[in-house]
Amino acid sequence: MEKAEKPRAGGSLIRGVVVKINAAQISDWQSFHAVFKRELGFPAFYGENMDAWIDCMTYLDDPNSGMTSFNLRPDELAILEISNTRSFKEKCPDQYEALIDCSAFVNSGDPKSGGSPILALTLIE
């Protein structure tokens, strides 16, 4: 994990925490959850399903939650840098699609609270 500032279209900067995920380590649902649990510091009681993944990711900006090993400041994003995505998409299409869909769900936030995105994916072949 590292703090980073990345350029955004229009010249502004994205501030965040970069978490590197090597998708070559993922071959099934069990390994998907093991990799994300390890890299993001999910708690011991993590349920190893996509509902639990969403729960943990949704609390990235809550320092009191204990759902991840790090937390975001209000002006930051969690930037998941996913490497080996081409082969990941080919060998684990369900997990790849779930990662994309569930990341979008996490970013949908609570419209009543004016929630803004907290998660960005960088997909590297």
N, CA, C and O atoms as a Tinker XYZ file with bonds, in Angstrom:
   500  protein
     1  N      0.840000   -1.169000    0.000000    73     2
     2  CA     0.000000    0.000000    0.000000    64     1     3
     3  C      0.883000    1.229000    0.000000    63     2     4     5
     4  O      1.899000    1.288000    0.692000    81     3
     5  N      0.479000    2.201000   -0.784000    73     3     6
     6  CA     1.225000    3.448000   -0.826000    64     5     7
     7  C      0.281000    4.598000   -1.098000    63     6     8     9
     8  O     -0.723000    4.435000   -1.791000    81     7
     9  N      0.596000    5.748000   -0.561000    73     7    10
    10  CA    -0.161000    6.958000   -0.856000    64     9    11
    11  C      0.251000    7.427000   -2.241000    63    10    12    13
    12  O      1.411000    7.280000   -2.628000    81    11
    13  N     -0.686000    7.990000   -2.990000    73    11    14
    14  CA    -0.369000    8.424000   -4.348000    64    13    15
    15  C     -1.245000    9.589000   -4.762000    63    14    16    17
    16  O     -2.327000    9.817000   -4.223000    81    15
    17  N     -0.738000   10.309000   -5.732000    73    15    18
    18  CA    -1.516000   11.324000   -6.438000    64    17    19
    19  C     -1.383000   11.001000   -7.910000    63    18    20    21
    20  O     -0.273000   10.920000   -8.435000    81    19
    21  N     -2.513000   10.816000   -8.580000    73    19    22
    22  CA    -2.507000   10.476000   -9.995000    64    21    23
    23  C     -3.279000   11.539000  -10.750000    63    22    24    25
    24  O     -4.294000   12.036000  -10.263000    81    23
    25  N     -2.800000   11.895000  -11.952000    73    23    26
    26  CA    -3.510000   12.913000  -12.735000    64    25    27
    27  C     -4.873000   12.412000  -13.197000    63    26    28    29
    28  O     -5.055000   11.239000  -13.523000    81    27
    29  N     -5.803000   13.324000  -13.214000    73    27    30
    30  CA    -7.169000   13.050000  -13.662000    64    29    31
    31  C     -7.401000   13.861000  -14.931000    63    30    32    33
    32  O     -6.751000   14.887000  -15.131000    81    31
    33  N     -8.294000   13.430000  -15.770000    73    31    34
    34  CA    -8.644000   14.217000  -16.952000    64    33    35
    35  C     -9.045000   15.615000  -16.503000    63    34    36    37
    36  O     -9.802000   15.769000  -15.545000    81    35
    37  N     -8.544000   16.622000  -17.185000    73    35    38
    38  CA    -8.852000   17.992000  -16.807000    64    37    39
    39  C     -7.789000   18.614000  -15.927000    63    38    40    41
    40  O     -7.876000   19.792000  -15.580000    81    39
    41  N     -6.771000   17.819000  -15.558000    73    39    42
    42  CA    -5.642000   18.376000  -14.827000    64    41    43
    43  C     -5.684000   18.263000  -13.317000    63    42    44    45
    44  O     -4.663000   18.488000  -12.666000    81    43
    45  N     -6.821000   17.923000  -12.734000    73    43    46
    46  CA    -6.852000   17.783000  -11.280000    64    45    47
    47  C     -6.173000   16.469000  -10.882000    63    46    48    49
    48  O     -5.838000   15.648000  -11.736000    81    47
    49  N     -5.981000   16.287000   -9.597000    73    47    50
    50  CA    -5.311000   15.092000   -9.104000    64    49    51
    51  C     -6.261000   14.199000   -8.330000    63    50    52    53
    52  O     -7.167000   14.673000   -7.645000    81    51
    53  N     -6.037000   12.895000   -8.450000    73    51    54
    54  CA    -6.731000   11.922000   -7.619000    64    53    55
    55  C     -5.771000   11.592000   -6.482000    63    54    56    57
    56  O     -4.645000   11.156000   -6.722000    81    55
    57  N     -6.211000   11.798000   -5.261000    73    55    58
    58  CA    -5.406000   11.444000   -4.097000    64    57    59
    59  C     -5.946000   10.146000   -3.525000    63    58    60    61
    60  O     -7.157000    9.948000   -3.418000    81    59
    61  N     -5.027000    9.268000   -3.161000    73    59    62
    62  CA    -5.525000    8.030000   -2.619000    64    61    63
    63  C     -4.458000    7.102000   -2.119000    63    62    64    65
    64  O     -3.282000    7.449000   -2.008000    81    63
    65  N     -4.914000    5.911000   -1.822000    73    63    66
    66  CA    -4.068000    4.821000   -1.371000    64    65    67
    67  C     -4.094000    3.762000   -2.463000    63    66    68    69
    68  O     -5.158000    3.267000   -2.834000    81    67
    69  N     -2.909000    3.414000   -2.977000    73    67    70
    70  CA    -2.812000    2.400000   -4.025000    64    69    71
    71  C     -2.592000    1.045000   -3.371000    63    70    72    73
    72  O     -1.679000    0.864000   -2.566000    81    71
    73  N     -3.449000    0.098000   -3.735000    73    71    74
    74  CA    -3.320000   -1.282000   -3.265000    64    73    75
    75  C     -3.111000   -2.133000   -4.509000    63    74    76    77
    76  O     -3.956000   -2.164000   -5.404000    81    75
    77  N     -1.971000   -2.825000   -4.555000    73    75    78
    78  CA    -1.640000   -3.647000   -5.716000    64    77    79
    79  C     -2.159000   -5.068000   -5.515000    63    78    80    81
    80  O     -1.866000   -5.730000   -4.519000    81    79
    81  N     -2.938000   -5.509000   -6.495000    73    79    82
    82  CA    -3.514000   -6.854000   -6.485000    64    81    83
    83  C     -3.009000   -7.583000   -7.726000    63    82    84    85
    84  O     -3.261000   -7.150000   -8.850000    81    83
    85  N     -2.306000   -8.677000   -7.524000    73    83    86
    86  CA    -1.831000   -9.484000   -8.642000    64    85    87
    87  C     -2.894000  -10.539000   -8.943000    63    86    88    89
    88  O     -3.025000  -11.528000   -8.222000    81    87
    89  N     -3.642000  -10.314000  -10.008000    73    87    90
    90  CA    -4.734000  -11.224000  -10.355000    64    89    91
    91  C     -4.241000  -12.591000  -10.807000    63    90    92    93
    92  O     -5.038000  -13.524000  -10.914000    81    91
    93  N     -2.947000  -12.732000  -11.073000    73    91    94
    94  CA    -2.401000  -14.047000  -11.408000    64    93    95
    95  C     -2.509000  -14.996000  -10.222000    63    94    96    97
    96  O     -2.431000  -16.211000  -10.398000    81    95
    97  N     -2.687000  -14.468000   -9.030000    73    95    98
    98  CA    -2.832000  -15.279000   -7.824000    64    97    99
    99  C     -4.268000  -15.771000   -7.625000    63    98   100   101
   100  O     -4.549000  -16.525000   -6.694000    81    99
   101  N     -5.164000  -15.344000   -8.499000    73    99   102
   102  CA    -6.580000  -15.703000   -8.367000    64   101   103
   103  C     -6.937000  -16.766000   -9.398000    63   102   104   105
   104  O     -6.714000  -16.587000  -10.595000    81   103
   105  N     -7.496000  -17.877000   -8.915000    73   103   106
   106  CA    -7.898000  -18.955000   -9.812000    64   105   107
   107  C     -9.332000  -19.421000   -9.575000    63   106   108   109
   108  O     -9.887000  -20.176000  -10.373000    81   107
   109  N     -9.928000  -18.964000   -8.471000    73   107   110
   110  CA   -11.287000  -19.371000   -8.121000    64   109   111
   111  C    -11.803000  -18.400000   -7.049000    63   110   112   113
   112  O    -11.122000  -17.436000   -6.700000    81   111
   113  N    -13.002000  -18.662000   -6.534000    73   111   114
   114  CA   -13.577000  -17.766000   -5.521000    64   113   115
   115  C    -12.756000  -17.757000   -4.238000    63   114   116   117
   116  O    -12.554000  -16.706000   -3.629000    81   115
   117  N    -12.285000  -18.928000   -3.832000    73   115   118
   118  CA   -11.518000  -19.009000   -2.595000    64   117   119
   119  C    -10.252000  -18.149000   -2.674000    63   118   120   121
   120  O     -9.950000  -17.400000   -1.746000    81   119
   121  N     -9.517000  -18.259000   -3.781000    73   119   122
   122  CA    -8.292000  -17.469000   -3.919000    64   121   123
   123  C     -8.608000  -15.985000   -4.112000    63   122   124   125
   124  O     -7.847000  -15.133000   -3.653000    81   123
   125  N     -9.714000  -15.662000   -4.781000    73   123   126
   126  CA   -10.129000  -14.263000   -4.928000    64   125   127
   127  C    -10.265000  -13.622000   -3.548000    63   126   128   129
   128  O     -9.695000  -12.564000   -3.283000    81   127
   129  N    -11.018000  -14.272000   -2.685000    73   127   130
   130  CA   -11.257000  -13.700000   -1.358000    64   129   131
   131  C     -9.997000  -13.709000   -0.498000    63   130   132   133
   132  O     -9.779000  -12.786000    0.288000    81   131
   133  N     -9.177000  -14.727000   -0.637000    73   131   134
   134  CA    -7.933000  -14.782000    0.137000    64   133   135
   135  C     -7.000000  -13.631000   -0.243000    63   134   136   137
   136  O     -6.392000  -13.010000    0.629000    81   135
   137  N     -6.886000  -13.347000   -1.540000    73   135   138
   138  CA    -6.018000  -12.260000   -2.003000    64   137   139
   139  C     -6.534000  -10.908000   -1.511000    63   138   140   141
   140  O     -5.759000  -10.108000   -0.987000    81   139
   141  N     -7.812000  -10.648000   -1.671000    73   139   142
   142  CA    -8.353000   -9.354000   -1.238000    64   141   143
   143  C     -8.307000   -9.212000    0.287000    63   142   144   145
   144  O     -8.031000   -8.129000    0.802000    81   143
   145  N     -8.572000  -10.288000    0.993000    73   143   146
   146  CA    -8.503000  -10.242000    2.457000    64   145   147
   147  C     -7.096000   -9.882000    2.909000    63   146   148   149
   148  O     -6.912000   -9.042000    3.790000    81   147
   149  N     -6.110000  -10.523000    2.303000    73   147   150
   150  CA    -4.710000  -10.270000    2.671000    64   149   151
   151  C     -4.281000   -8.850000    2.310000    63   150   152   153
   152  O     -3.705000   -8.149000    3.141000    81   151
   153  N     -4.554000   -8.425000    1.093000    73   151   154
   154  CA    -4.051000   -7.141000    0.607000    64   153   155
   155  C     -4.767000   -5.938000    1.218000    63   154   156   157
   156  O     -4.166000   -4.874000    1.372000    81   155
   157  N     -6.031000   -6.096000    1.562000    73   155   158
   158  CA    -6.799000   -4.987000    2.129000    64   157   159
   159  C     -6.962000   -5.085000    3.636000    63   158   160   161
   160  O     -7.481000   -4.167000    4.271000    81   159
   161  N     -6.525000   -6.185000    4.202000    73   159   162
   162  CA    -6.592000   -6.328000    5.652000    64   161   163
   163  C     -8.010000   -6.487000    6.174000    63   162   164   165
   164  O     -8.373000   -5.900000    7.193000    81   163
   165  N     -8.814000   -7.284000    5.469000    73   163   166
   166  CA   -10.165000   -7.549000    5.951000    64   165   167
   167  C    -10.079000   -8.277000    7.295000    63   166   168   169
   168  O     -9.082000   -8.945000    7.569000    81   167
   169  N    -11.106000   -8.155000    8.128000    73   167   170
   170  CA   -11.065000   -8.768000    9.466000    64   169   171
   171  C    -11.151000  -10.294000    9.415000    63   170   172   173
   172  O    -11.533000  -10.874000    8.398000    81   171
   173  N    -10.795000  -10.923000   10.514000    73   171   174
   174  CA   -10.815000  -12.389000   10.614000    64   173   175
   175  C    -12.201000  -12.963000   10.325000    63   174   176   177
   176  O    -12.314000  -14.073000    9.804000    81   175
   177  N    -13.253000  -12.218000   10.660000    73   175   178
   178  CA   -14.619000  -12.714000   10.457000    64   177   179
   179  C    -15.151000  -12.473000    9.047000    63   178   180   181
   180  O    -16.327000  -12.721000    8.783000    81   179
   181  N    -14.289000  -11.986000    8.125000    73   179   182
   182  CA   -14.690000  -11.746000    6.737000    64   181   183
   183  C    -15.388000  -12.979000    6.178000    63   182   184   185
   184  O    -14.862000  -14.087000    6.285000    81   183
   185  N    -16.561000  -12.802000    5.584000    73   183   186
   186  CA   -17.410000  -13.909000    5.153000    64   185   187
   187  C    -17.051000  -14.569000    3.840000    63   186   188   189
   188  O    -17.695000  -15.546000    3.459000    81   187
   189  N    -16.048000  -14.075000    3.132000    73   187   190
   190  CA   -15.582000  -14.662000    1.878000    64   189   191
   191  C    -16.704000  -14.866000    0.864000    63   190   192   193
   192  O    -16.849000  -15.944000    0.288000    81   191
   193  N    -17.488000  -13.821000    0.658000    73   191   194
   194  CA   -18.479000  -13.775000   -0.410000    64   193   195
   195  C    -18.577000  -12.317000   -0.847000    63   194   196   197
   196  O    -18.040000  -11.437000   -0.174000    81   195
   197  N    -19.241000  -12.051000   -1.942000    73   195   198
   198  CA   -19.239000  -10.684000   -2.479000    64   197   199
   199  C    -20.042000   -9.701000   -1.630000    63   198   200   201
   200  O    -19.752000   -8.505000   -1.643000    81   199
   201  N    -21.037000  -10.176000   -0.899000    73   199   202
   202  CA   -21.736000   -9.279000    0.026000    64   201   203
   203  C    -20.785000   -8.811000    1.122000    63   202   204   205
   204  O    -20.794000   -7.639000    1.498000    81   203
   205  N    -19.962000   -9.730000    1.633000    73   203   206
   206  CA   -18.979000   -9.365000    2.659000    64   205   207
   207  C    -17.910000   -8.454000    2.071000    63   206   208   209
   208  O    -17.460000   -7.527000    2.745000    81   207
   209  N    -17.492000   -8.696000    0.826000    73   207   210
   210  CA   -16.512000   -7.847000    0.141000    64   209   211
   211  C    -17.044000   -6.414000    0.054000    63   210   212   213
   212  O    -16.339000   -5.453000    0.362000    81   211
   213  N    -18.309000   -6.295000   -0.375000    73   211   214
   214  CA   -18.934000   -4.974000   -0.471000    64   213   215
   215  C    -18.982000   -4.314000    0.903000    63   214   216   217
   216  O    -18.673000   -3.130000    1.031000    81   215
   217  N    -19.364000   -5.064000    1.924000    73   215   218
   218  CA   -19.419000   -4.505000    3.282000    64   217   219
   219  C    -18.069000   -3.935000    3.689000    63   218   220   221
   220  O    -17.996000   -2.802000    4.164000    81   219
   221  N    -17.003000   -4.702000    3.510000    73   219   222
   222  CA   -15.668000   -4.231000    3.900000    64   221   223
   223  C    -15.267000   -2.995000    3.099000    63   222   224   225
   224  O    -14.766000   -2.021000    3.661000    81   223
   225  N    -15.485000   -3.037000    1.802000    73   223   226
   226  CA   -15.073000   -1.919000    0.944000    64   225   227
   227  C    -15.881000   -0.657000    1.225000    63   226   228   229
   228  O    -15.361000    0.453000    1.111000    81   227
   229  N    -17.122000   -0.820000    1.583000    73   227   230
   230  CA   -17.979000    0.331000    1.872000    64   229   231
   231  C    -17.477000    1.115000    3.085000    63   230   232   233
   232  O    -17.734000    2.313000    3.201000    81   231
   233  N    -16.769000    0.443000    3.979000    73   231   234
   234  CA   -16.277000    1.088000    5.196000    64   233   235
   235  C    -14.854000    1.624000    5.077000    63   234   236   237
   236  O    -14.252000    1.988000    6.087000    81   235
   237  N    -14.307000    1.680000    3.868000    73   235   238
   238  CA   -12.949000    2.202000    3.690000    64   237   239
   239  C    -12.778000    3.615000    4.255000    63   238   240   241
   240  O    -11.692000    3.982000    4.704000    81   239
   241  N    -13.828000    4.384000    4.231000    73   239   242
   242  CA   -13.726000    5.769000    4.708000    64   241   243
   243  C    -14.204000    5.946000    6.149000    63   242   244   245
   244  O    -14.418000    7.072000    6.597000    81   243
   245  N    -14.370000    4.848000    6.868000    73   243   246
   246  CA   -14.797000    4.904000    8.270000    64   245   247
   247  C    -13.669000    4.379000    9.159000    63   246   248   249
   248  O    -13.485000    3.168000    9.275000    81   247
   249  N    -12.908000    5.291000    9.792000    73   247   250
   250  CA   -11.750000    4.863000   10.585000    64   249   251
   251  C    -12.102000    4.034000   11.812000    63   250   252   253
   252  O    -11.217000    3.406000   12.393000    81   251
   253  N    -13.341000    4.014000   12.216000    73   251   254
   254  CA   -13.743000    3.265000   13.404000    64   253   255
   255  C    -14.284000    1.872000   13.093000    63   254   256   257
   256  O    -14.628000    1.125000   14.009000    81   255
   257  N    -14.362000    1.516000   11.817000    73   255   258
   258  CA   -15.022000    0.272000   11.435000    64   257   259
   259  C    -14.173000   -0.979000   11.671000    63   258   260   261
   260  O    -14.717000   -2.027000   12.020000    81   259
   261  N    -12.876000   -0.893000   11.492000    73   259   262
   262  CA   -12.021000   -2.061000   11.614000    64   261   263
   263  C    -12.203000   -3.063000   10.478000    63   262   264   265
   264  O    -11.809000   -4.222000   10.604000    81   263
   265  N    -12.793000   -2.626000    9.376000    73   263   266
   266  CA   -13.083000   -3.548000    8.271000    64   265   267
   267  C    -11.917000   -3.708000    7.295000    63   266   268   269
   268  O    -11.904000   -4.654000    6.507000    81   267
   269  N    -10.944000   -2.805000    7.333000    73   267   270
   270  CA    -9.747000   -2.898000    6.503000    64   269   271
   271  C     -8.556000   -2.445000    7.340000    63   270   272   273
   272  O     -8.717000   -1.840000    8.400000    81   271
   273  N     -7.359000   -2.748000    6.844000    73   271   274
   274  CA    -6.156000   -2.378000    7.603000    64   273   275
   275  C     -5.765000   -0.919000    7.412000    63   274   276   277
   276  O     -4.817000   -0.448000    8.041000    81   275
   277  N     -6.474000   -0.204000    6.561000    73   275   278
   278  CA    -6.221000    1.222000    6.353000    64   277   279
   279  C     -7.558000    1.918000    6.130000    63   278   280   281
   280  O     -8.569000    1.275000    5.849000    81   279
   281  N     -7.546000    3.227000    6.259000    73   279   282
   282  CA    -8.754000    4.010000    6.002000    64   281   283
   283  C     -8.410000    5.214000    5.159000    63   282   284   285
   284  O     -7.273000    5.686000    5.150000    81   283
   285  N     -9.400000    5.700000    4.458000    73   283   286
   286  CA    -9.240000    6.844000    3.579000    64   285   287
   287  C     -9.612000    8.137000    4.281000    63   286   288   289
   288  O    -10.517000    8.170000    5.115000    81   287
   289  N     -8.905000    9.195000    3.933000    73   287   290
   290  CA    -9.315000   10.534000    4.363000    64   289   291
   291  C    -10.445000   10.977000    3.440000    63   290   292   293
   292  O    -10.652000   10.375000    2.387000    81   291
   293  N    -11.175000   12.019000    3.820000    73   291   294
   294  CA   -12.318000   12.444000    2.998000    64   293   295
   295  C    -11.977000   12.784000    1.549000    63   294   296   297
   296  O    -12.842000   12.668000    0.681000    81   295
   297  N    -10.753000   13.198000    1.263000    73   295   298
   298  CA   -10.392000   13.585000   -0.105000    64   297   299
   299  C     -9.662000   12.473000   -0.870000    63   298   300   301
   300  O     -9.051000   12.738000   -1.905000    81   299
   301  N     -9.720000   11.238000   -0.372000    73   299   302
   302  CA    -8.964000   10.150000   -0.980000    64   301   303
   303  C     -9.854000    9.058000   -1.570000    63   302   304   305
   304  O    -11.024000    8.907000   -1.216000    81   303
   305  N     -9.243000    8.306000   -2.485000    73   303   306
   306  CA    -9.844000    7.101000   -3.065000    64   305   307
   307  C     -8.951000    5.912000   -2.752000    63   306   308   309
   308  O     -7.742000    6.070000   -2.582000    81   307
   309  N     -9.527000    4.744000   -2.676000    73   307   310
   310  CA    -8.746000    3.510000   -2.687000    64   309   311
   311  C     -8.565000    3.164000   -4.161000    63   310   312   313
   312  O     -9.539000    2.962000   -4.886000    81   311
   313  N     -7.322000    3.100000   -4.589000    73   311   314
   314  CA    -7.007000    2.802000   -5.986000    64   313   315
   315  C     -6.508000    1.366000   -6.041000    63   314   316   317
   316  O     -5.382000    1.075000   -5.639000    81   315
   317  N     -7.348000    0.478000   -6.539000    73   315   318
   318  CA    -6.964000   -0.923000   -6.662000    64   317   319
   319  C     -6.274000   -1.100000   -8.010000    63   318   320   321
   320  O     -6.909000   -1.006000   -9.061000    81   319
   321  N     -4.978000   -1.353000   -7.970000    73   319   322
   322  CA    -4.194000   -1.561000   -9.173000    64   321   323
   323  C     -4.136000   -3.064000   -9.426000    63   322   324   325
   324  O     -3.359000   -3.788000   -8.802000    81   323
   325  N     -4.969000   -3.512000  -10.349000    73   323   326
   326  CA    -5.117000   -4.944000  -10.622000    64   325   327
   327  C     -4.223000   -5.311000  -11.803000    63   326   328   329
   328  O     -4.462000   -4.856000  -12.922000    81   327
   329  N     -3.197000   -6.128000  -11.569000    73   327   330
   330  CA    -2.310000   -6.552000  -12.655000    64   329   331
   331  C     -2.754000   -7.912000  -13.193000    63   330   332   333
   332  O     -3.473000   -8.657000  -12.527000    81   331
   333  N     -2.312000   -8.213000  -14.405000    73   331   334
   334  CA    -2.636000   -9.471000  -15.091000    64   333   335
   335  C     -4.135000   -9.629000  -15.335000    63   334   336   337
   336  O     -4.687000  -10.721000  -15.202000    81   335
   337  N     -4.781000   -8.525000  -15.694000    73   335   338
   338  CA    -6.240000   -8.571000  -15.842000    64   337   339
   339  C     -6.704000   -9.329000  -17.090000    63   338   340   341
   340  O     -7.785000   -9.919000  -17.092000    81   339
   341  N     -5.904000   -9.314000  -18.130000    73   339   342
   342  CA    -6.334000  -10.034000  -19.347000    64   341   343
   343  C     -6.508000  -11.520000  -19.053000    63   342   344   345
   344  O     -7.546000  -12.101000  -19.372000    81   343
   345  N     -5.496000  -12.136000  -18.445000    73   343   346
   346  CA    -5.607000  -13.562000  -18.138000    64   345   347
   347  C     -6.635000  -13.809000  -17.034000    63   346   348   349
   348  O     -7.318000  -14.833000  -17.042000    81   347
   349  N     -6.747000  -12.884000  -16.092000    73   347   350
   350  CA    -7.757000  -12.996000  -15.032000    64   349   351
   351  C     -9.159000  -13.032000  -15.642000    63   350   352   353
   352  O     -9.978000  -13.875000  -15.275000    81   351
   353  N     -9.426000  -12.132000  -16.556000    73   351   354
   354  CA   -10.746000  -12.075000  -17.197000    64   353   355
   355  C    -11.035000  -13.356000  -17.970000    63   354   356   357
   356  O    -12.175000  -13.819000  -18.004000    81   355
   357  N     -9.997000  -13.935000  -18.596000    73   355   358
   358  CA   -10.182000  -15.153000  -19.384000    64   357   359
   359  C    -10.381000  -16.386000  -18.493000    63   358   360   361
   360  O    -11.257000  -17.207000  -18.765000    81   359
   361  N     -9.579000  -16.523000  -17.436000    73   359   362
   362  CA    -9.663000  -17.751000  -16.629000    64   361   363
   363  C    -10.696000  -17.674000  -15.508000    63   362   364   365
   364  O    -11.156000  -18.706000  -15.020000    81   363
   365  N    -11.062000  -16.463000  -15.097000    73   363   366
   366  CA   -12.022000  -16.286000  -13.992000    64   365   367
   367  C    -13.054000  -15.214000  -14.357000    63   366   368   369
   368  O    -13.132000  -14.178000  -13.698000    81   367
   369  N    -13.845000  -15.462000  -15.406000    73   367   370
   370  CA   -14.771000  -14.418000  -15.844000    64   369   371
   371  C    -15.800000  -14.019000  -14.781000    63   370   372   373
   372  O    -16.189000  -12.853000  -14.713000    81   371
   373  N    -16.242000  -14.960000  -13.961000    73   371   374
   374  CA   -17.229000  -14.633000  -12.920000    64   373   375
   375  C    -16.622000  -13.706000  -11.869000    63   374   376   377
   376  O    -17.259000  -12.742000  -11.445000    81   375
   377  N    -15.407000  -13.996000  -11.456000    73   375   378
   378  CA   -14.744000  -13.170000  -10.444000    64   377   379
   379  C    -14.408000  -11.792000  -11.011000    63   378   380   381
   380  O    -14.552000  -10.780000  -10.325000    81   379
   381  N    -13.962000  -11.760000  -12.264000    73   379   382
   382  CA   -13.649000  -10.486000  -12.918000    64   381   383
   383  C    -14.898000   -9.604000  -12.988000    63   382   384   385
   384  O    -14.858000   -8.430000  -12.618000    81   383
   385  N    -15.989000  -10.171000  -13.457000    73   383   386
   386  CA   -17.244000   -9.416000  -13.575000    64   385   387
   387  C    -17.743000   -8.966000  -12.202000    63   386   388   389
   388  O    -18.231000   -7.845000  -12.058000    81   387
   389  N    -17.627000   -9.823000  -11.206000    73   387   390
   390  CA   -18.048000   -9.456000   -9.848000    64   389   391
   391  C    -17.219000   -8.300000   -9.311000    63   390   392   393
   392  O    -17.752000   -7.403000   -8.656000    81   391
   393  N    -15.914000   -8.317000   -9.584000    73   391   394
   394  CA   -15.044000   -7.216000   -9.140000    64   393   395
   395  C    -15.502000   -5.893000   -9.745000    63   394   396   397
   396  O    -15.592000   -4.887000   -9.042000    81   395
   397  N    -15.788000   -5.888000  -11.035000    73   395   398
   398  CA   -16.231000   -4.661000  -11.713000    64   397   399
   399  C    -17.592000   -4.219000  -11.171000    63   398   400   401
   400  O    -17.767000   -3.062000  -10.790000    81   399
   401  N    -18.546000   -5.140000  -11.138000    73   399   402
   402  CA   -19.910000   -4.807000  -10.703000    64   401   403
   403  C    -19.951000   -4.361000   -9.242000    63   402   404   405
   404  O    -20.614000   -3.378000   -8.911000    81   403
   405  N    -19.252000   -5.073000   -8.377000    73   403   406
   406  CA   -19.300000   -4.752000   -6.948000    64   405   407
   407  C    -18.542000   -3.467000   -6.631000    63   406   408   409
   408  O    -18.907000   -2.745000   -5.703000    81   407
   409  N    -17.493000   -3.178000   -7.394000    73   407   410
   410  CA   -16.799000   -1.897000   -7.227000    64   409   411
   411  C    -17.734000   -0.746000   -7.576000    63   410   412   413
   412  O    -17.770000    0.267000   -6.878000    81   411
   413  N    -18.487000   -0.906000   -8.655000    73   411   414
   414  CA   -19.465000    0.124000   -9.031000    64   413   415
   415  C    -20.527000    0.278000   -7.950000    63   414   416   417
   416  O    -20.953000    1.393000   -7.649000    81   415
   417  N    -20.955000   -0.838000   -7.368000    73   415   418
   418  CA   -21.954000   -0.789000   -6.302000    64   417   419
   419  C    -21.415000   -0.038000   -5.088000    63   418   420   421
   420  O    -22.117000    0.787000   -4.502000    81   419
   421  N    -20.168000   -0.323000   -4.711000    73   419   422
   422  CA   -19.552000    0.389000   -3.578000    64   421   423
   423  C    -19.545000    1.886000   -3.854000    63   422   424   425
   424  O    -19.799000    2.687000   -2.953000    81   423
   425  N    -19.259000    2.264000   -5.085000    73   423   426
   426  CA   -19.188000    3.687000   -5.432000    64   425   427
   427  C    -20.542000    4.350000   -5.569000    63   426   428   429
   428  O    -20.627000    5.578000   -5.598000    81   427
   429  N    -21.601000    3.565000   -5.653000    73   427   430
   430  CA   -22.922000    4.179000   -5.798000    64   429   431
   431  C    -23.300000    4.943000   -4.540000    63   430   432   433
   432  O    -24.090000    5.885000   -4.595000    81   431
   433  N    -22.736000    4.539000   -3.401000    73   431   434
   434  CA   -22.945000    5.267000   -2.148000    64   433   435
   435  C    -24.406000    5.384000   -1.766000    63   434   436   437
   436  O    -25.283000    4.796000   -2.399000    81   435
   437  N    -24.641000    6.128000   -0.753000    73   435   438
   438  CA   -25.992000    6.403000   -0.272000    64   437   439
   439  C    -26.416000    7.755000   -0.809000    63   438   440   441
   440  O    -25.921000    8.780000   -0.341000    81   439
   441  N    -27.333000    7.788000   -1.791000    73   439   442
   442  CA   -27.725000    9.060000   -2.388000    64   441   443
   443  C    -28.271000   10.063000   -1.375000    63   442   444   445
   444  O    -28.163000   11.271000   -1.584000    81   443
   445  N    -28.848000    9.583000   -0.293000    73   443   446
   446  CA   -29.389000   10.494000    0.719000    64   445   447
   447  C    -28.279000   11.263000    1.425000    63   446   448   449
   448  O    -28.461000   12.419000    1.806000    81   447
   449  N    -27.128000   10.615000    1.597000    73   447   450
   450  CA   -26.030000   11.273000    2.304000    64   449   451
   451  C    -25.088000   11.990000    1.353000    63   450   452   453
   452  O    -24.100000   12.582000    1.787000    81   451
   453  N    -25.382000   11.945000    0.065000    73   451   454
   454  CA   -24.510000   12.599000   -0.904000    64   453   455
   455  C    -23.181000   11.880000   -1.057000    63   454   456   457
   456  O    -22.174000   12.491000   -1.413000    81   455
   457  N    -23.181000   10.571000   -0.786000    73   455   458
   458  CA   -21.952000    9.783000   -0.862000    64   457   459
   459  C    -21.256000    9.931000   -2.198000    63   458   460   461
   460  O    -21.901000    9.960000   -3.246000    81   459
   461  N    -19.947000   10.024000   -2.157000    73   459   462
   462  CA   -19.160000   10.114000   -3.375000    64   461   463
   463  C    -18.283000    8.873000   -3.495000    63   462   464   465
   464  O    -18.062000    8.177000   -2.505000    81   463
   465  N    -17.781000    8.588000   -4.695000    73   463   466
   466  CA   -16.973000    7.390000   -4.909000    64   465   467
   467  C    -15.768000    7.323000   -3.959000    63   466   468   469
   468  O    -15.166000    8.341000   -3.619000    81   467
   469  N    -15.439000    6.105000   -3.547000    73   467   470
   470  CA   -14.275000    5.899000   -2.691000    64   469   471
   471  C    -13.316000    4.886000   -3.295000    63   470   472   473
   472  O    -12.278000    4.586000   -2.706000    81   471
   473  N    -13.654000    4.356000   -4.464000    73   471   474
   474  CA   -12.907000    3.257000   -5.035000    64   473   475
   475  C    -12.635000    3.509000   -6.517000    63   474   476   477
   476  O    -13.523000    3.919000   -7.263000    81   475
   477  N    -11.386000    3.256000   -6.930000    73   475   478
   478  CA   -11.021000    3.326000   -8.346000    64   477   479
   479  C    -10.275000    2.049000   -8.706000    63   478   480   481
   480  O     -9.494000    1.528000   -7.909000    81   479
   481  N    -10.520000    1.555000   -9.904000    73   479   482
   482  CA    -9.808000    0.394000  -10.399000    64   481   483
   483  C     -8.871000    0.813000  -11.512000    63   482   484   485
   484  O     -9.255000    1.549000  -12.421000    81   483
   485  N     -7.637000    0.337000  -11.434000    73   483   486
   486  CA    -6.687000    0.482000  -12.512000    64   485   487
   487  C     -6.404000   -0.925000  -13.006000    63   486   488   489
   488  O     -5.821000   -1.737000  -12.287000    81   487
   489  N     -6.817000   -1.212000  -14.234000    73   487   490
   490  CA    -6.694000   -2.563000  -14.781000    64   489   491
   491  C     -5.487000   -2.597000  -15.714000    63   490   492   493
   492  O     -5.442000   -1.901000  -16.729000    81   491
   493  N     -4.509000   -3.429000  -15.343000    73   491   494
   494  CA    -3.258000   -3.528000  -16.097000    64   493   495
   495  C     -3.189000   -4.919000  -16.712000    63   494   496   497
   496  O     -3.356000   -5.925000  -16.024000    81   495
   497  N     -2.938000   -4.962000  -18.024000    73   495   498
   498  CA    -2.904000   -6.254000  -18.714000    64   497   499
   499  C     -1.856000   -7.117000  -18.099000    63   498   500
   500  O     -1.659000   -8.253000  -18.531000    81   499
